[in-house]
Amino acid sequence: MSIFRRKGGGDAKTEVELEGALEEEFRAVVSRDVVGRALAPPGEATPSVLGEIVERVMEASLRDLDTLIGELQVLRGWLERDSDRMTRQIAGYASLSQETMQSSRILADNLNQWRRAAPHRRDGGSPRDLD
């Protein structure tokens, strides 16, 4: 299954039909050319349509490749923008995490200082009673 869709809504059935039609046309031209050469007097050149068919197939292939290249360029731009966004978000999360760690250290230090400053009372008094 391809992630790329052809413009114009072409599906697999249409592609198979197109390939079949091109193959039939190619066989018809080849057989006409062979029969024409057999019936043509020696020395007289018969026009070859084979080159025209090959050119049409080549043009269609090149057009499909150009379309695919365009779609890939669009996807590349999308991926680059998404990558930039994710990089910014990760940097923001890292900064937030660092700030959280610093705040936690400050709170833990303050709590330890408060515990050391308060006398160990067995009567159930609170540190507010000290004031």
C-alpha positions as CSV (number, residue, x, y, z in Angstrom):
1,M,0.0,0.0,0.0
2,S,1.4,3.3,-1.0
3,I,1.2,6.5,1.1
4,F,1.2,8.5,-2.0
5,R,-1.9,9.1,-4.1
6,R,-1.8,10.2,-7.6
7,K,-3.5,13.4,-8.4
8,G,-6.8,12.9,-10.2
9,G,-7.9,10.0,-8.0
10,G,-6.3,7.2,-10.1
11,D,-6.7,3.8,-8.4
12,A,-5.1,0.5,-8.9
13,K,-7.9,-0.7,-11.3
14,T,-7.5,2.4,-13.5
15,E,-3.7,1.9,-13.6
16,V,-4.1,-1.8,-14.6
17,E,-6.6,-0.8,-17.3
18,L,-4.1,1.9,-18.5
19,E,-1.2,-0.6,-18.6
20,G,-3.4,-3.1,-20.5
21,A,-4.4,-0.4,-23.1
22,L,-0.8,0.6,-23.6
23,E,0.3,-3.0,-24.0
24,E,-2.4,-3.6,-26.6
25,E,-1.5,-0.4,-28.4
26,F,2.1,-1.4,-28.3
27,R,1.4,-4.8,-29.7
28,A,-0.8,-3.4,-32.5
29,V,1.9,-1.0,-33.6
30,V,4.6,-3.6,-33.5
31,S,2.5,-6.0,-35.6
32,R,1.6,-3.2,-38.1
33,D,5.2,-2.3,-38.3
34,V,6.3,-5.9,-38.9
35,V,3.5,-6.5,-41.5
36,G,4.3,-3.1,-43.1
37,R,7.9,-4.0,-43.5
38,A,7.1,-7.4,-44.9
39,L,4.7,-5.8,-47.5
40,A,6.9,-2.8,-48.2
41,P,9.1,-2.9,-51.3
42,P,12.8,-3.2,-50.4
43,G,14.5,0.1,-49.9
44,E,11.3,2.0,-48.9
45,A,11.3,3.0,-45.3
46,T,8.1,2.5,-43.3
47,P,7.2,5.0,-40.6
48,S,7.8,3.7,-37.1
49,V,5.3,4.6,-34.5
50,L,7.2,2.6,-31.9
51,G,9.3,5.7,-31.1
52,E,6.2,7.8,-30.5
53,I,4.8,5.2,-28.1
54,V,8.1,4.9,-26.2
55,E,8.2,8.7,-26.0
56,R,4.6,8.9,-24.7
57,V,5.4,6.2,-22.0
58,M,8.6,8.0,-21.1
59,E,6.7,11.4,-20.8
60,A,4.1,9.8,-18.5
61,S,6.8,8.2,-16.4
62,L,8.7,11.5,-16.1
63,R,5.5,13.3,-15.2
64,D,4.8,10.7,-12.5
65,L,8.4,11.1,-11.2
66,D,8.0,14.9,-11.1
67,T,4.8,14.5,-9.1
68,L,6.4,12.1,-6.7
69,I,9.4,14.4,-6.2
70,G,7.0,17.3,-5.5
71,E,5.1,15.2,-2.9
72,L,8.4,14.1,-1.3
73,Q,9.5,17.7,-1.0
74,V,6.2,18.6,0.7
75,L,6.7,15.7,3.1
76,R,10.3,16.8,3.8
77,G,9.2,20.3,4.7
78,W,6.5,18.9,7.0
79,L,9.0,16.7,8.7
80,E,11.5,19.6,9.1
81,R,8.8,21.8,10.7
82,D,7.7,19.0,13.0
83,S,11.3,18.3,14.0
84,D,11.9,22.0,14.8
85,R,8.7,22.1,16.9
86,M,9.7,18.9,18.8
87,T,13.2,20.3,19.5
88,R,11.6,23.5,21.0
89,Q,9.3,21.4,23.1
90,I,12.1,19.2,24.4
91,A,14.2,22.2,25.3
92,G,11.2,23.7,27.1
93,Y,10.6,20.5,29.1
94,A,14.3,20.3,30.0
95,S,14.3,23.9,31.3
96,L,11.1,23.2,33.2
97,S,12.6,20.0,34.7
98,Q,15.8,21.9,35.8
99,E,13.7,24.7,37.4
100,T,11.6,22.0,39.2
101,M,14.8,20.3,40.5
102,Q,16.1,23.7,41.8
103,S,12.8,24.5,43.5
104,S,12.7,21.0,45.1
105,R,16.3,21.5,46.4
106,I,15.4,24.9,47.9
107,L,12.3,23.5,49.6
108,A,14.2,20.5,51.0
109,D,17.0,22.8,52.3
110,N,14.5,25.1,53.9
111,L,12.6,22.2,55.5
112,N,15.9,20.8,56.9
113,Q,16.8,24.2,58.3
114,W,13.4,24.5,59.9
115,R,13.6,21.1,61.4
116,R,17.1,21.8,62.9
117,A,16.0,25.2,64.3
118,A,12.9,23.8,66.0
119,P,13.6,22.1,69.4
120,H,12.6,18.5,69.6
121,R,9.6,18.7,71.8
122,R,7.9,15.7,73.2
123,D,4.8,17.6,74.5
124,G,3.3,17.8,70.9
125,G,3.8,21.5,70.6
126,S,4.1,23.0,67.1
127,P,6.9,25.2,65.9
128,R,4.3,28.1,65.9
129,D,4.3,27.8,69.7
130,L,7.9,28.9,69.8
131,D,7.2,32.5,68.7
